[in-house]
């Protein structure tokens, strides 16, 4: 059995939506000091719809694949739908990740949430602060939950 699914390999070798958006509506950057992955997601929002999403990721193949898949999953969706995206959704869409790489999908979820928070802040849109991650932290809890 292969360690990585065909979808993971495809999104790693042919990542979608790489780059940055000039004058984005929102930007979210997260990192994991333990593994060294850094993920930055850019959003362009018009009428509450994410019309474009791009990413820059410094990390392993699973981090790149998770970023690529996550941006594909939120393009054309409402901001609320993007906020509802979970790391489990990303893992499922990639046809799975090895247990020791689940944290990459967690980073993708958190980068999206951080970008949406930035969008809300820039536009003075009220929100519940509990909806958003609290910056860099260890993802071992998320990893254990996914096992």
Phi, psi and omega in degrees: 000133180289147179293324182240143179289166176299323180294319178299313181297321179296313181289335175284313183284329182230064184297141178266149170066033178283140175125191179237160178257129176289133182051058182291157175288328180202148178226137176229128177235131178224160179209163177233106183299329183294318183256345178088002180286137174230131184231133178232126181240134179249139178237142169242117185245132174226126180052043178070008178251135176280102183274341176207146176215129179228165180216156168230125182228131171253108182173192184284176180301323179293325178292318179295314179297320180295319178296314181299310181296317182299317180294323176298322185287336183259345179296131180084359181262164174285163177300320179295321177295321178296320178296332181279348180295130180248165176298329178296323176299318180295314179300315180298316180296331179273004185061035174099156172225151174299148183308320183284001178243004180302327181303335178295320178289328176295318177299319179298315178300314182292324178295320177296312180300320179293322177293320177295318178301317178299317177300313178300315181298315181297331184252011179052041178269123181292147179204165176273116182303337180292347180284349190239149180293158181261049176077197183297133173199169182285138184259018182298324180300315180296321180298314181295320179298327184280340184292000000 
